Amino acid sequence: MTSATSPPIDDIETSPIQDGNDKKVKLHGRAFYESLGSPKYVLAPMVEQSEFAWRMLTRSFMPPSQQKDLLAYTPMFHSRLFAEKPPYRNSAFQPLKTPIACPPDPYHVSQILPSNAYLDGNPSLDRPLFVQFCSNDPDILLESAKLVQPYCDAVDLNLGCPQGIARRGKYGAFLQEDPELIARMINKLHKELDIPVTAKMRILETKDKTLAYAKTILEAGASIITVHGRRREQKGHNTGVADWSVLRYLRENLPKETVIFANGNILTGEDIEKCLEVTGADAVMSAEGNLNDPSIFGTPPPLGEEGREYWRGRDGRGGYRMDAVLRRYMDIIHKYVLDKPPPERKPLYLPSDPPEEPLPKEDEFAETKDETDGPPKKKRKKNKDPDALTKSPNLTSMQAHCFNILKPLVKEHHNVRDALARCRVGEIAGFENVLRLVEEAVKQGWIEYEASYPPLVQPLSKPAPEPESASHLESTSNTKAKPTPEQDDHTSSLATVERCKRPWWICQPYVRPLPQEALAKGAMTLSKKEKEKLAVEEEAKKSVGLGVEGKVEVESVKVGVDEQIGSHATTNGHGNEERVENIEVAKEGLVCG
C-alpha cells in the first residue's frame, strides 16, 4: 500500500473551539495527550464489552487517586446507525438520563449541570474517555462525532476490525486499500470537531508499508495512533503473536512528538511494562487480557496484605479470586446501573475463618436446586423481575462478561455454567444466584488447594515449591504439557500457559494455541494460496539460516437514491424514491480491532 496525499490541514497545532470565549483551546498530539495526564494504561474498544460498568470495574482495581491514569474507550459504534437510529444511539451511549439532543444543540449542552451526568463520560467517574466509531463516510462520521463530543475527550476511528462484517461493510481494516478516504474522514473531524480525533490501526505486510500508512493517518490530523501489532488476516485460530518490532520501527521513524499506543500480546500486568520497554510506545492497550482479568492494570497488594479478594499461592504467584471480581461487578451494576444499594454480603471465605454453622436441611433448597441443576431449558416464561425490562447496554453485556471471567471455573463446575446460561438480560436475581454458586466453588477449590500442601508453620515469606498433588488444581483450559527450555511465547503456547497458569478459581488469561499448533491439531486449514505463500516464506528462512467470528445482527436504514450499494428501492408517502439499506451490526463476542 502506498500513502495518499492528505488533504490540506489548517493549524494542526491548536485551533480554538468556537462555541463561546470561555472554552478551552483544542489541543493536538502530544499536548493533548499530556493534558489527559499522559495515561500509560488503555482499556480497548470492544464490541458490547467495554461499556460503562466494565470500565468502572477495571478502574476499581486501581487506587482512587490513580483511576484517571486509565484511558478507556467505548465499544465500537456504527456511525450511520448512531446518527440515524435513535433507539440504537440511546441504548449504546448514555451520558444523560435523557436522550442526547439530535441534532446537537450547543445551548442545550451549555445548560447541562454536573448533577445531570449519568453514566458514559461522567466527569467524576468515567474520564478520560474516547468514543470509537466505524465508518466509511466523512459526513456521517462527523454527524455522529458531533453528537458525542460534549461527553468525551476524543473521537476514535476504527481502522483495525478484521472480521467479515467489516469487509462486507467496508470499514475497519478493510479501508487499508483506500488511504485517501481514511485521510478525508480523519481530516474532516480534525477540522470540524471541538475535540481531537484519533485512530486505531493494524500493521501491514511490511514495516515500510505500515510506516507509510501511519503517516497518512497522522498527516490527516490524528492526535494519537493505536497500533495493533497483528495484520488483518490474523484472527481466530490464526491470531498468533503480535509483532512488537513493527511498533518499535514506527517509534524510531515517526516524529518524536508522535503519540503511539501499543496493542497486542498483553495477557498479564507484567506484559504491560515489557511492551512499553520493547516498543517505546507511550501507552499500552489491553483487550482480551482485560476481559479475562479486569484487574490487569492494577498493582497486586504487597505480600501479607492480600485481604479477602486477592489470592497468593505458596509458589508466590497471585491473582484476584473470581468470586471477588464477580462481587465487585455485581455491586457496580446495582449501584450505578440499577441505582440501588448493593445487597449486604457476608465476607468472602478464607481458610483461616472459623468453621461455619451447618447448612439448613437439603429440602429447604429444593427450589434453588431445581433452578441450578441440569442443562439450561430452551423455554423460560418465568420472569417477573422488573429489572428485566431494562435494556441498558450494561445489562446486555453481563452474561458474556461472566463467561469470560469464569471460563476456567465453568469447565470444572457445570452447575455454574448451566445457571449462567439460563440468565436473561436484566434478571439480576439469576446473576446473583450465579455469584452464590461461584462463591461456593471458589471455597471448594481453595480448600482442595490448601489440602495439597503441608500446613504452614509460619507466614509465607518466600515462594514454596509446588507439590505434585497440587498440579491438578490448575486451570484445565489449556494443555498440561510442559514447554521445553528453548520454547518461548513466540514459539509455543505452552510457554505462555506455564507463566500464566493459576488455579481454576483465580482470574487468568486465556491462551490461544499458535497457528502452527492449530494446524497440527486440525483446528485450522490453509488455502492453496496460503500454502504457497507459507512454502515461500519457509524457503526464505532456510536460505538465511534461519481466528473466531462473534454474533452479528442486521439493522435497516433508509438512505437516499444516490446511496445504492446493498439496498432496495421503496417509495415514501410523497412519491419520492428511497432505499432501505441493511447494515450488519457487530455484537458481543466479535473482536473488532
C-alpha positions as CSV (number, residue, x, y, z in Angstrom):
1,M,0.0,0.0,0.0
2,T,1.2,3.5,-0.8
3,S,0.4,6.6,1.1
4,A,-2.0,9.0,-0.5
5,T,-1.5,12.8,-0.4
6,S,-3.5,14.0,2.6
7,P,-5.9,17.0,2.2
8,P,-4.5,20.3,3.4
9,I,-4.6,20.7,7.2
10,D,-5.3,24.1,8.8
11,D,-3.5,25.0,12.0
12,I,-2.7,21.4,13.2
13,E,-1.1,22.6,16.5
14,T,-4.1,24.4,18.1
15,S,-7.5,25.6,16.9
16,P,-9.9,27.3,19.3
17,I,-13.4,26.0,19.9
18,Q,-15.9,28.4,18.5
19,D,-18.8,27.9,21.0
20,G,-18.0,30.7,23.4
21,N,-15.0,32.6,24.7
22,D,-14.7,30.6,27.9
23,K,-14.0,27.3,26.2
24,K,-10.5,25.7,26.3
25,V,-8.2,25.7,23.3
26,K,-8.4,22.5,21.2
27,L,-5.1,20.7,21.8
28,H,-3.4,18.3,19.4
29,G,-1.0,15.4,19.5
30,R,1.3,15.2,22.5
31,A,0.0,18.4,24.0
32,F,-3.5,16.8,24.1
33,Y,-2.1,13.6,25.5
34,E,-0.3,15.4,28.3
35,S,-3.5,17.3,29.1
36,L,-5.0,14.0,30.0
37,G,-2.2,13.2,32.4
38,S,-0.2,11.0,29.9
39,P,-2.0,7.8,30.9
40,K,0.0,4.6,30.4
41,Y,-2.9,2.2,30.6
42,V,-5.6,2.0,27.9
43,L,-8.8,-0.1,28.0
44,A,-9.5,-1.1,24.4
45,P,-12.7,-0.6,22.5
46,M,-14.6,-3.9,22.5
47,V,-17.9,-4.5,20.8
48,E,-20.6,-4.5,23.6
49,Q,-17.9,-5.3,26.1
50,S,-16.1,-2.1,27.1
51,E,-19.3,-0.4,28.3
52,F,-19.6,1.8,31.4
53,A,-20.0,-0.9,34.0
54,W,-16.9,-2.8,32.7
55,R,-14.8,0.4,32.6
56,M,-15.8,1.1,36.2
57,L,-14.9,-2.5,37.2
58,T,-11.5,-2.2,35.5
59,R,-10.8,1.1,37.2
60,S,-11.8,-0.2,40.6
61,F,-8.6,-2.3,40.9
62,M,-6.6,0.9,40.8
63,P,-6.3,3.2,43.8
64,P,-8.9,6.1,43.6
65,S,-6.0,8.6,43.1
66,Q,-4.8,6.7,40.1
67,Q,-8.1,5.8,38.4
68,K,-7.8,8.7,35.9
69,D,-4.5,7.1,34.8
70,L,-6.6,4.7,32.9
71,L,-7.8,5.9,29.5
72,A,-10.8,4.0,28.3
73,Y,-12.7,3.6,25.0
74,T,-16.3,2.9,24.5
75,P,-17.4,-0.1,22.4
76,M,-17.2,0.5,18.7
77,F,-20.3,2.2,17.4
78,H,-21.6,2.1,13.8
79,S,-21.6,5.7,12.7
80,R,-24.6,5.5,10.3
81,L,-26.8,3.7,12.9
82,F,-25.7,6.1,15.6
83,A,-26.6,9.2,13.5
84,E,-29.8,7.9,12.1
85,K,-31.3,5.4,14.5
86,P,-32.3,7.0,17.9
87,P,-33.0,3.6,19.6
88,Y,-29.5,2.4,18.7
89,R,-27.9,5.7,19.8
90,N,-29.9,5.9,23.1
91,S,-29.1,2.4,24.2
92,A,-25.5,2.5,23.1
93,F,-24.4,5.8,24.7
94,Q,-26.0,7.2,27.9
95,P,-24.2,10.3,29.2
96,L,-27.5,11.7,30.5
97,K,-30.6,10.2,31.9
98,T,-32.5,11.6,29.0
99,P,-31.6,11.1,25.3
100,I,-28.9,13.4,23.9
101,A,-30.0,16.2,21.7
102,C,-30.1,15.4,18.0
103,P,-29.2,17.5,16.1
104,P,-26.6,18.8,18.5
105,D,-27.7,21.9,20.4
106,P,-24.8,23.9,21.9
107,Y,-27.2,26.0,24.1
108,H,-28.7,22.8,25.5
109,V,-25.3,21.3,26.2
110,S,-24.2,24.6,27.9
111,Q,-27.2,24.3,30.3
112,I,-26.4,20.7,31.5
113,L,-25.4,20.7,35.2
114,P,-23.0,18.2,36.7
115,S,-25.9,16.6,38.5
116,N,-27.4,15.7,35.1
117,A,-24.5,13.5,34.2
118,Y,-25.4,9.8,34.2
119,L,-23.0,7.0,33.0
120,D,-21.0,7.3,29.8
121,G,-18.4,10.1,30.1
122,N,-19.5,11.2,33.6
123,P,-16.7,13.7,34.5
124,S,-16.5,12.3,38.1
125,L,-16.5,8.6,37.1
126,D,-15.7,7.9,33.5
127,R,-12.8,10.1,32.2
128,P,-10.7,10.1,30.3
129,L,-12.9,8.5,27.6
130,F,-12.6,8.1,23.9
131,V,-15.7,7.2,21.7
132,Q,-14.9,4.9,18.8
133,F,-16.8,4.7,15.5
134,C,-16.5,2.6,12.4
135,S,-17.4,4.5,9.2
136,N,-16.7,4.9,5.5
137,D,-18.4,8.2,5.0
138,P,-16.8,11.5,6.3
139,D,-20.1,13.4,6.6
140,I,-21.9,10.7,8.5
141,L,-18.9,10.2,10.8
142,L,-18.8,13.9,11.6
143,E,-22.5,13.9,12.3
144,S,-22.1,11.1,14.8
145,A,-19.0,12.6,16.3
146,K,-20.7,15.9,17.0
147,L,-23.4,14.1,19.0
148,V,-20.8,12.7,21.4
149,Q,-18.2,15.4,21.6
150,P,-19.7,17.2,24.7
151,Y,-19.4,14.0,26.7
152,C,-15.9,12.6,25.8
153,D,-12.3,13.6,25.4
154,A,-11.7,12.4,21.8
155,V,-13.4,10.5,18.9
156,D,-11.6,7.5,17.5
157,L,-11.8,6.0,14.0
158,N,-11.8,2.2,13.9
159,L,-9.3,1.0,11.2
160,G,-8.5,-2.3,12.8
161,C,-11.6,-4.5,12.7
162,P,-10.5,-7.6,10.7
163,Q,-13.9,-9.5,10.7
164,G,-16.1,-10.4,7.7
165,I,-18.7,-7.9,8.9
166,A,-16.1,-5.1,8.4
167,R,-15.2,-6.5,4.9
168,R,-18.8,-6.5,3.8
169,G,-19.5,-3.1,5.3
170,K,-16.2,-1.6,4.0
171,Y,-14.9,-0.3,7.3
172,G,-12.2,-1.1,9.9
173,A,-9.1,-2.8,8.5
174,F,-10.8,-3.1,5.0
175,L,-10.2,0.6,4.4
176,Q,-6.4,0.0,4.2
177,E,-6.7,-0.1,0.4
178,D,-8.4,3.4,0.4
179,P,-5.9,5.7,2.2
180,E,-7.5,8.7,0.6
181,L,-10.9,8.0,2.2
182,I,-9.2,7.4,5.5
183,A,-7.4,10.8,5.2
184,R,-10.6,12.6,4.3
185,M,-12.5,11.2,7.3
186,I,-9.8,12.0,9.8
187,N,-9.2,15.4,8.4
188,K,-12.8,16.3,8.4
189,L,-13.1,15.5,12.1
190,H,-9.8,17.2,12.8
191,K,-11.0,20.5,11.3
192,E,-14.7,20.5,12.3
193,L,-14.8,18.8,15.8
194,D,-14.2,20.7,19.0
195,I,-12.2,17.7,20.4
196,P,-9.3,15.7,18.9
197,V,-9.6,12.7,16.6
198,T,-7.5,9.6,17.0
199,A,-7.3,6.3,15.1
200,K,-6.7,2.6,15.8
201,M,-4.9,0.6,13.0
202,R,-3.3,-2.7,12.3
203,I,0.1,-3.3,10.8
204,L,0.5,-4.1,7.1
205,E,2.7,-6.7,5.3
206,T,6.0,-4.8,5.7
207,K,7.4,-2.2,8.1
208,D,7.7,0.4,5.3
209,K,4.1,0.0,4.3
210,T,3.0,0.3,7.9
211,L,5.1,3.4,8.3
212,A,3.5,5.0,5.2
213,Y,0.0,4.1,6.5
214,A,0.7,5.6,9.9
215,K,2.0,8.8,8.2
216,T,-1.2,9.1,6.2
217,I,-3.3,8.9,9.4
218,L,-1.1,11.4,11.3
219,E,-0.8,13.9,8.5
220,A,-4.6,13.9,8.1
221,G,-4.8,15.2,11.7
222,A,-5.0,12.2,14.1
223,S,-3.7,13.2,17.5
224,I,-2.9,9.7,18.6
225,I,-2.5,6.4,16.8
226,T,-3.1,3.0,18.4
227,V,-1.2,0.3,16.6
228,H,-2.3,-3.4,16.9
229,G,0.8,-5.5,16.1
230,R,-1.1,-8.0,14.0
231,R,-2.1,-8.0,10.3
232,R,-5.6,-8.0,9.1
233,E,-5.6,-11.8,8.4
234,Q,-4.5,-12.6,11.9
235,K,-7.7,-13.6,13.7
236,G,-9.4,-16.7,15.1
237,H,-7.1,-19.7,15.1
238,N,-4.7,-17.6,13.0
239,T,-4.4,-14.8,15.6
240,G,-0.8,-15.7,16.5
241,V,1.6,-13.3,18.2
242,A,1.7,-9.6,17.7
243,D,4.9,-8.2,16.2
244,W,6.2,-5.6,18.6
245,S,9.2,-5.0,16.3
246,V,7.0,-3.1,13.9
247,L,5.8,-0.8,16.6
248,R,9.5,-0.1,17.6
249,Y,10.1,0.7,13.9
250,L,7.3,3.2,13.9
251,R,8.6,4.7,17.2
252,E,12.1,5.2,15.6
253,N,10.9,6.5,12.3
254,L,8.0,8.8,13.1
255,P,8.5,12.3,14.6
256,K,9.4,12.1,18.3
257,E,6.3,14.1,19.3
258,T,4.0,11.3,17.8
259,V,1.9,9.6,20.5
260,I,1.7,5.9,19.9
261,F,-0.4,3.3,21.9
262,A,0.7,-0.3,21.6
263,N,-1.8,-3.1,21.3
264,G,-1.3,-6.9,21.2
265,N,0.2,-9.7,23.4
266,I,-1.0,-8.2,26.7
267,L,-2.1,-11.1,28.8
268,T,-0.9,-10.1,32.3
269,G,0.2,-6.9,34.1
270,E,3.8,-7.9,33.6
271,D,3.4,-7.7,29.9
272,I,2.5,-4.0,30.1
273,E,5.9,-2.9,31.3
274,K,7.6,-5.2,28.9
275,C,5.7,-3.8,26.0
276,L,6.5,-0.3,26.9
277,E,10.2,-1.1,27.1
278,V,10.3,-3.1,23.8
279,T,8.1,-0.9,21.6
280,G,8.9,2.5,23.0
281,A,5.2,3.3,23.0
282,D,3.6,6.0,25.2
283,A,0.9,3.7,26.5
284,V,-0.3,0.1,26.3
285,M,-3.8,-1.0,25.4
286,S,-5.4,-4.3,26.6
287,A,-8.5,-6.0,25.1
288,E,-8.9,-9.8,25.6
289,G,-6.5,-9.8,28.5
290,N,-8.7,-7.4,30.3
291,L,-11.9,-9.4,29.6
292,N,-10.4,-12.4,31.3
293,D,-8.9,-10.5,34.2
294,P,-10.2,-6.9,34.7
295,S,-7.5,-6.3,37.4
296,I,-4.8,-6.4,34.7
297,F,-4.0,-2.7,35.1
298,G,-4.0,-2.9,38.9
299,T,-1.0,-3.4,41.2
300,P,-1.1,-6.6,43.3
301,P,-1.2,-6.0,47.1
302,P,2.1,-6.5,49.0
303,L,3.0,-9.9,50.4
304,G,1.0,-10.4,53.6
305,E,-1.6,-7.7,52.7
306,E,-3.8,-9.7,50.3
307,G,-7.0,-9.4,52.3
308,R,-10.0,-11.5,51.2
309,E,-10.1,-10.6,47.5
310,Y,-6.6,-11.4,46.4
311,W,-5.0,-14.9,46.5
312,R,-1.3,-15.6,46.6
313,G,-0.2,-19.2,46.3
314,R,2.6,-21.0,48.0
315,D,4.7,-20.6,44.9
316,G,4.4,-16.8,45.1
317,R,2.0,-16.4,42.1
318,G,-1.2,-14.5,42.7
319,G,-4.4,-13.2,41.3
320,Y,-7.9,-12.0,42.2
321,R,-10.4,-14.6,43.1
322,M,-13.3,-15.0,40.6
323,D,-15.9,-14.6,43.3
324,A,-14.3,-11.3,44.5
325,V,-14.3,-9.9,40.9
326,L,-17.8,-11.0,40.2
327,R,-19.0,-9.4,43.5
328,R,-17.4,-6.1,42.5
329,Y,-19.0,-6.3,39.1
330,M,-22.5,-7.1,40.6
331,D,-22.1,-4.2,43.1
332,I,-21.3,-1.8,40.3
333,I,-24.4,-3.0,38.4
334,H,-26.6,-2.4,41.5
335,K,-25.2,1.0,42.4
336,Y,-24.8,2.7,39.1
337,V,-27.0,0.9,36.5
338,L,-29.9,0.0,38.7
339,D,-29.5,2.9,41.0
340,K,-30.0,0.7,44.1
341,P,-27.7,-0.1,47.0
342,P,-25.9,-3.4,46.6
343,P,-27.3,-6.2,48.8
344,E,-25.5,-6.9,52.1
345,R,-22.9,-9.7,51.6
346,K,-21.1,-11.9,54.1
347,P,-17.3,-11.8,54.0
348,L,-15.6,-13.9,51.3
349,Y,-14.2,-17.3,52.5
350,L,-10.7,-17.6,53.8
351,P,-9.1,-20.9,55.1
352,S,-8.4,-19.1,58.4
353,D,-12.1,-18.5,59.1
354,P,-13.7,-20.4,61.9
355,P,-15.9,-23.3,60.8
356,E,-19.4,-22.2,59.6
357,E,-22.6,-23.4,61.2
358,P,-24.2,-26.4,59.4
359,L,-26.3,-25.5,56.4
360,P,-30.2,-25.9,56.5
361,K,-31.6,-29.2,55.5
362,E,-31.5,-30.0,51.8
363,D,-35.2,-29.8,51.2
364,E,-35.1,-26.1,52.1
365,F,-33.1,-25.7,48.9
366,A,-35.4,-27.7,46.7
367,E,-36.4,-24.8,44.6
368,T,-32.9,-23.4,44.3
369,K,-31.6,-26.9,43.2
370,D,-34.3,-27.2,40.6
371,E,-33.1,-23.9,39.2
372,T,-29.4,-24.7,39.1
373,D,-29.1,-28.4,38.3
374,G,-29.3,-29.9,34.9
375,P,-28.9,-28.3,31.4
376,P,-30.5,-24.9,30.6
377,K,-34.1,-25.1,29.5
378,K,-35.0,-23.9,26.0
379,K,-38.2,-22.1,27.0
380,R,-38.4,-19.9,30.1
381,K,-41.5,-17.8,30.7
382,K,-41.0,-17.2,34.4
383,N,-39.6,-13.7,34.6
384,K,-41.3,-11.3,37.0
385,D,-38.2,-9.3,37.9
386,P,-38.9,-5.6,36.9
387,D,-35.2,-5.2,36.2
388,A,-35.6,-7.5,33.2
389,L,-37.5,-4.6,31.5
390,T,-34.3,-2.6,31.5
391,K,-32.3,-2.9,28.2
392,S,-29.2,-0.9,29.3
393,P,-26.1,-1.9,27.4
394,N,-24.6,-2.5,30.8
395,L,-27.1,-5.3,31.3
396,T,-27.0,-6.9,27.9
397,S,-23.2,-7.5,28.3
398,M,-23.4,-9.2,31.7
399,Q,-23.6,-12.8,30.5
400,A,-20.7,-12.5,28.1
401,H,-18.6,-10.8,30.8
402,C,-19.3,-13.5,33.3
403,F,-18.4,-16.3,30.9
404,N,-15.1,-14.6,30.1
405,I,-14.2,-14.2,33.8
406,L,-15.3,-17.7,34.7
407,K,-14.0,-19.6,31.7
408,P,-11.7,-21.9,33.7
409,L,-14.2,-22.3,36.5
410,V,-17.2,-23.4,34.4
411,K,-15.1,-26.2,32.9
412,E,-14.9,-27.6,36.4
413,H,-18.4,-26.7,37.7
414,H,-21.1,-27.3,35.2
415,N,-23.8,-26.2,37.6
416,V,-22.3,-22.7,37.3
417,R,-22.2,-22.9,33.5
418,D,-25.8,-24.1,33.3
419,A,-27.1,-21.4,35.8
420,L,-25.3,-18.7,33.8
421,A,-26.6,-20.0,30.5
422,R,-30.2,-19.6,31.9
423,C,-29.7,-16.0,32.8
424,R,-31.5,-13.4,30.7
425,V,-31.0,-9.7,30.3
426,G,-32.0,-7.8,33.4
427,E,-32.5,-11.0,35.5
428,I,-30.4,-9.7,38.4
429,A,-31.7,-12.5,40.7
430,G,-30.3,-15.0,38.2
431,F,-26.9,-13.4,38.2
432,E,-26.9,-13.2,42.0
433,N,-27.6,-16.9,42.1
434,V,-24.5,-17.4,39.8
435,L,-22.5,-15.4,42.2
436,R,-23.6,-17.6,45.1
437,L,-22.6,-20.7,43.2
438,V,-19.2,-19.2,42.3
439,E,-18.5,-18.4,45.9
440,E,-19.2,-22.0,46.8
441,A,-17.0,-23.3,44.0
442,V,-14.1,-21.0,45.0
443,K,-14.3,-22.1,48.6
444,Q,-14.2,-25.7,47.5
445,G,-11.2,-25.0,45.2
446,W,-9.3,-23.2,47.9
447,I,-9.9,-26.0,50.4
448,E,-8.6,-28.5,47.9
449,Y,-5.6,-26.3,47.2
450,E,-4.7,-26.0,50.9
451,A,-5.1,-29.7,51.4
452,S,-2.5,-30.4,48.8
453,Y,0.2,-28.6,50.8
454,P,1.6,-29.3,54.3
455,P,0.4,-26.9,56.9
456,L,2.3,-23.6,57.3
457,V,4.3,-23.3,60.4
458,Q,4.8,-19.5,59.9
459,P,3.5,-16.9,57.5
460,L,4.8,-17.2,53.9
461,S,7.8,-15.0,53.3
462,K,9.1,-16.6,50.0
463,P,7.7,-18.9,47.4
464,A,7.4,-22.6,48.3
465,P,7.9,-25.4,45.9
466,E,4.7,-26.8,44.4
467,P,3.9,-30.4,45.4
468,E,2.9,-32.9,42.7
469,S,-0.5,-33.2,44.4
470,A,-1.3,-29.5,43.5
471,S,-0.9,-29.8,39.8
472,H,-4.5,-31.0,39.2
473,L,-5.8,-27.8,40.8
474,E,-4.5,-25.5,38.0
475,S,-6.7,-24.4,35.2
476,T,-7.5,-27.1,32.6
477,S,-8.4,-24.6,29.9
478,N,-5.1,-25.4,28.2
479,T,-3.0,-28.5,27.8
480,K,-1.0,-29.7,30.8
481,A,2.1,-30.5,28.6
482,K,5.2,-28.7,29.8
483,P,7.3,-26.4,27.5
484,T,10.9,-27.3,26.6
485,P,13.7,-24.9,27.7
486,E,14.1,-23.5,24.2
487,Q,10.4,-22.6,23.8
488,D,9.0,-19.1,24.5
489,D,5.8,-17.2,23.9
490,H,6.6,-16.8,20.2
491,T,7.3,-20.5,19.5
492,S,4.8,-22.3,21.8
493,S,1.6,-21.5,23.6
494,L,2.9,-24.0,26.3
495,A,5.4,-21.5,27.4
496,T,2.7,-18.8,27.8
497,V,0.4,-21.2,29.7
498,E,3.3,-22.1,32.0
499,R,3.9,-18.5,33.1
500,C,0.2,-17.5,33.2
501,K,-1.4,-20.6,34.9
502,R,-3.3,-20.2,38.1
503,P,-5.8,-22.4,39.9
504,W,-9.1,-22.6,38.0
505,W,-10.8,-20.3,40.5
506,I,-8.4,-17.4,40.0
507,C,-8.8,-14.8,37.2
508,Q,-6.3,-15.6,34.4
509,P,-5.8,-15.0,30.7
510,Y,-7.0,-17.4,28.0
511,V,-4.1,-18.5,25.9
512,R,-4.8,-19.4,22.3
513,P,-2.8,-22.1,20.5
514,L,-0.4,-20.6,18.0
515,P,-1.3,-21.0,14.3
516,Q,1.2,-23.8,13.8
517,E,-0.3,-25.6,16.8
518,A,-3.8,-25.2,15.5
519,L,-2.7,-26.6,12.1
520,A,-1.1,-29.6,13.7
521,K,-4.3,-30.3,15.7
522,G,-6.5,-29.9,12.6
523,A,-8.3,-26.9,14.1
524,M,-7.2,-24.7,11.1
525,T,-6.6,-25.4,7.5
526,L,-4.8,-23.4,4.9
527,S,-6.0,-22.4,1.4
528,K,-3.9,-23.3,-1.6
529,K,-2.7,-19.7,-1.9
530,E,-1.8,-19.6,1.8
531,K,0.1,-22.9,1.5
532,E,2.1,-21.5,-1.4
533,K,2.9,-18.3,0.5
534,L,4.0,-20.3,3.5
535,A,6.2,-22.5,1.4
536,V,8.0,-19.4,0.0
537,E,8.4,-18.0,3.5
538,E,9.9,-21.3,4.8
539,E,12.3,-21.5,1.9
540,A,13.4,-17.9,2.5
541,K,14.1,-18.7,6.2
542,K,16.2,-21.7,5.2
543,S,18.3,-19.7,2.7
544,V,19.4,-17.3,5.5
545,G,19.9,-20.0,8.1
546,L,17.1,-19.4,10.0
547,G,-9.4,-16.7,14.0
548,V,-13.4,-16.6,15.7
549,E,-16.4,-14.8,14.4
550,G,-18.9,-13.4,17.0
551,K,-22.6,-12.5,16.9
552,V,-23.9,-10.2,14.1
553,E,-27.3,-8.6,13.8
554,V,-28.9,-6.6,10.9
555,E,-30.4,-3.1,11.1
556,S,-32.3,-1.4,8.3
557,V,-31.7,2.3,7.5
558,K,-33.4,4.4,4.9
559,V,-31.0,6.2,2.5
560,G,-31.1,8.5,-0.5
561,V,-31.3,7.4,-4.1
562,D,-27.6,8.1,-4.6
563,E,-26.6,5.6,-1.9
564,Q,-27.5,2.4,-3.7
565,I,-25.0,-0.2,-2.5
566,G,-26.6,-3.2,-0.7
567,S,-30.1,-1.6,-0.8
568,H,-33.5,-2.0,-2.4
569,A,-35.9,0.8,-3.5
570,T,-39.1,1.9,-1.8
571,T,-41.4,4.9,-2.2
572,N,-42.3,7.2,0.6
573,G,-45.6,9.0,1.1
574,H,-44.6,11.9,-1.2
575,G,-43.8,9.7,-4.2
576,N,-40.1,10.1,-3.8
577,E,-37.9,7.1,-4.2
578,E,-36.0,6.0,-1.1
579,R,-33.8,3.0,-0.5
580,V,-33.5,0.7,2.5
581,E,-30.0,-0.4,3.3
582,N,-29.4,-3.4,5.5
583,I,-26.4,-2.8,7.9
584,E,-24.7,-5.5,9.8
585,V,-24.1,-4.6,13.5
586,A,-21.3,-6.2,15.4
587,K,-22.5,-7.7,18.7
588,E,-20.8,-9.4,21.8
589,G,-18.1,-11.8,21.1
590,L,-16.8,-10.1,17.9
591,V,-13.2,-8.9,18.2
592,C,-13.1,-5.6,16.2
593,G,-9.6,-4.3,16.4
